[in-house]
Amino acid sequence: MELNQSRKVIKIAIMCVLAVLINLLLSASVMNFLRFPLFLDTVFTAAITFAFGLIPGIFVAVFTWLLPCIYHQSFTFFVICSMMEVLLVYALKPSAPDIPAFASKEKIIASYTALASKLMLLYILCTVTISILGGIVNYMMQLFIEEHSHYFSIADTFKPGLIVYNLPALAVNILARIPVNIVDRFIVIFGGYFISRGMVKFTR
């Protein structure tokens, strides 16, 4: 029993390390090669959290941000957004459908509908929360960090259209992130969940 548990821990640790590397690779590929301006550096963070819980999720979130910070010799407070997403996923993650072998078609449909509904709720909460938190972080960086332009993102392209309405700077920073997060949080939450199912099977 102890040997099996040790093997499971080692497998989880290996997957956490791989998740960090794949997060970085996926983010770089999407932004630099595919030219899709989405925040997809937390897909495998969400997957690890869905599969193994809070501590592994925070580990992946922190190191996904820490390695680029070490490489660029700079620090960004946007890691707070990743950690908040881990907390939301951990608190609201749905259980895998428990469907008996000879379940009726109606039972199967009902189980997967319930799963999709819970994931949709989590997706909406993440979209709203990360937009607000990311906007606050970006606003504070603009106030206190002179080199905030280093962290330019696609969300910044929506700001001129909002500024013309004389909205407060904080509101502009929050609202500009919503269109992007509507797309990428869907990929992170739903994609992360289905990836996590494979991770769970791997550690059995």
Phi and psi in degrees as a GROMACS rama.xvg file:
@    title "Ramachandran Plot"
@    xaxis  label "Phi"
@    yaxis  label "Psi"
@TYPE xy
-64.535  -37.7574  GLU-2
-63.6438  -43.5163  LEU-3
-63.4409  -39.1762  ASN-4
-66.1564  -40.6587  GLN-5
-63.872  -40.8016  SER-6
-63.2017  -39.4348  ARG-7
-63.7813  -43.7929  LYS-8
-61.8703  -41.9451  VAL-9
-63.9726  -42.5272  ILE-10
-62.297  -41.5533  LYS-11
-65.0109  -42.4677  ILE-12
-61.2914  -43.0367  ALA-13
-62.5103  -42.7044  ILE-14
-66.9069  -32.6767  MET-15
-63.9228  -44.1925  CYS-16
-63.5667  -45.3436  VAL-17
-62.9885  -36.5478  LEU-18
-62.2349  -41.3198  ALA-19
-60.268  -48.4854  VAL-20
-64.5376  -40.7393  LEU-21
-70.6018  -36.6352  ILE-22
-54.6081  -48.3518  ASN-23
-66.1713  -42.2242  LEU-24
-66.0674  -43.0566  LEU-25
-64.1533  -44.7107  LEU-26
-61.769  -45.9437  SER-27
-64.8466  -39.9227  ALA-28
-66.1201  -44.4799  SER-29
-66.3757  -43.2501  VAL-30
-77.9637  -41.8548  MET-31
-97.1728  -29.4774  ASN-32
-107.044  -48.3187  PHE-33
-81.3271  -18.3031  LEU-34
63.2386  34.5803  ARG-35
-97.1698  115.858  PHE-36
-82.0293  64.8517  PRO-37
-120.539  153.001  LEU-38
-91.0584  88.3143  PHE-39
-111.453  26.127  LEU-40
-87.4732  10.5032  ASP-41
-124.457  12.0503  THR-42
-59.2153  -48.4519  VAL-43
-81.6943  -18.4751  PHE-44
-64.5466  -46.6258  THR-45
-63.3004  -41.2953  ALA-46
-61.022  -45.1113  ALA-47
-63.1669  -40.1811  ILE-48
-66.8817  -43.7809  THR-49
-57.2141  -42.4122  PHE-50
-81.0062  -41.8487  ALA-51
-126.92  -3.88618  PHE-52
103.892  -165.804  GLY-53
-68.5129  -52.9322  LEU-54
-62.8037  -50.7155  ILE-55
-58.863  -37.1387  PRO-56
-63.7702  -44.0175  GLY-57
-65.59  -39.2773  ILE-58
-56.1375  -49.5833  PHE-59
-65.472  -41.2699  VAL-60
-60.6479  -46.9106  ALA-61
-66.0621  -47.0729  VAL-62
-74.7114  -24.9424  PHE-63
-63.7876  -32.2227  THR-64
-89.1302  -33.4467  TRP-65
-66.994  -42.6714  LEU-66
-61.0378  -47.2399  LEU-67
-63.2699  -34.4994  PRO-68
-63.8957  -40.2415  CYS-69
-66.1947  -42.4488  ILE-70
-64.4136  -43.3858  TYR-71
-89.0541  -2.97893  HIS-72
53.6868  48.3375  GLN-73
-148.448  173.254  SER-74
-134.764  143.104  PHE-75
-128.918  137.015  THR-76
-81.1903  1.29095  PHE-77
-66.8855  -10.7598  PHE-78
-59.8292  -25.6789  VAL-79
-60.356  -37.6554  ILE-80
-63.4556  -42.9111  CYS-81
-63.5544  -40.4335  SER-82
-69.0664  -37.143  MET-83
-64.4023  -39.6085  MET-84
-62.5511  -39.6099  GLU-85
-60.0286  -44.1808  VAL-86
-62.3845  -41.5825  LEU-87
-65.8627  -44.8294  LEU-88
-62.8788  -43.8873  VAL-89
-63.5092  -41.4766  TYR-90
-72.6482  -31.4213  ALA-91
-118.237  7.85449  LEU-92
-64.3555  134.266  LYS-93
-81.9396  154.262  PRO-94
-77.2221  153.115  SER-95
-64.527  141.907  ALA-96
-56.6008  129.046  PRO-97
-98.2346  90.9132  ASP-98
-107.596  120.09  ILE-99
-59.8842  157.162  PRO-100
-58.069  -35.9771  ALA-101
-112.525  35.9261  PHE-102
-67.2223  149.891  ALA-103
-73.5048  163.007  SER-104
-60.1236  -39.1801  LYS-105
-63.8669  -39.8093  GLU-106
-64.4598  -41.7452  LYS-107
-64.2955  -46.1371  ILE-108
-62.1572  -42.5986  ILE-109
-63.6736  -39.7289  ALA-110
-64.7364  -45.136  SER-111
-75.0122  -28.376  TYR-112
-66.3522  -41.9529  THR-113
-62.9119  -40.9677  ALA-114
-62.159  -47.3567  LEU-115
-61.9522  -36.8046  ALA-116
-65.8744  -42.2799  SER-117
-66.8909  -40.0485  LYS-118
-66.5508  -36.7597  LEU-119
-64.9566  -41.4887  MET-120
-61.206  -45.4463  LEU-121
-61.6022  -41.7839  LEU-122
-59.7299  -46.0213  TYR-123
-64.0059  -44.854  ILE-124
-63.1804  -40.7799  LEU-125
-65.0919  -42.1931  CYS-126
-59.766  -47.5306  THR-127
-68.6197  -48.2695  VAL-128
-64.4566  -46.4154  THR-129
-69.3369  -32.198  ILE-130
-64.9182  -45.1916  SER-131
-66.7892  -49.4889  ILE-132
-65.5392  -43.0867  LEU-133
-62.88  -38.7006  GLY-134
-64.1506  -40.9786  GLY-135
-64.8224  -44.0506  ILE-136
-61.6099  -46.5685  VAL-137
-62.6516  -40.3924  ASN-138
-63.2583  -44.6806  TYR-139
-65.9589  -35.306  MET-140
-66.1784  -38.0909  MET-141
-64.5049  -32.7561  GLN-142
-76.8914  -38.859  LEU-143
-116.055  -13.9095  PHE-144
-117.727  117.476  ILE-145
-64.3627  -32.4114  GLU-146
-95.843  35.0371  GLU-147
-63.8297  -22.574  HIS-148
-64.3221  -17.2209  SER-149
-61.7569  -23.405  HIS-150
-102.317  30.1442  TYR-151
-58.257  137.528  PHE-152
-138.231  174.917  SER-153
-60.6477  -27.4552  ILE-154
-59.315  -29.8465  ALA-155
-66.2268  -22.4627  ASP-156
-72.8231  -19.1075  THR-157
-85.7595  -13.2196  PHE-158
-66.2086  -42.9225  LYS-159
-56.9527  -37.9441  PRO-160
-67.8585  -23.6064  GLY-161
-90.0044  -31.3916  LEU-162
-63.7067  -32.8216  ILE-163
-62.8206  -18.3447  VAL-164
-89.4986  8.05441  TYR-165
58.1015  36.1364  ASN-166
-75.8026  151.564  LEU-167
-58.5106  150.37  PRO-168
-58.0052  -38.0964  ALA-169
-64.8252  -42.8172  LEU-170
-63.3827  -39.0453  ALA-171
-61.3811  -44.9531  VAL-172
-63.5264  -35.6764  ASN-173
-74.4643  -50.8542  ILE-174
-64.4875  -32.4812  LEU-175
-66.9865  -21.8769  ALA-176
-88.5954  -18.7226  ARG-177
-61.8662  -46.8811  ILE-178
-58.319  -38.3948  PRO-179
-70.679  -45.3591  VAL-180
-68.7566  -26.3582  ASN-181
-58.9269  -38.6106  ILE-182
-81.4521  -53.7147  VAL-183
-75.6548  -28.9037  ASP-184
-68.3277  -30.0029  ARG-185
-61.7679  -45.6027  PHE-186
-64.6468  -42.251  ILE-187
-64.7608  -47.3121  VAL-188
-73.2563  -52.9028  ILE-189
-73.2171  -42.8166  PHE-190
-64.5332  -42.9731  GLY-191
-62.05  -38.6179  GLY-192
-63.9694  -47.995  TYR-193
-70.3226  -31.6116  PHE-194
-64.3367  -38.2646  ILE-195
-63.3917  -29.4966  SER-196
-63.3728  -39.2044  ARG-197
-67.59  -35.654  GLY-198
-64.2272  -42.7998  MET-199
-62.3825  -43.0608  VAL-200
-63.8851  -34.6275  LYS-201
-66.5874  -30.3714  PHE-202
-93.1659  -0.32991  THR-203
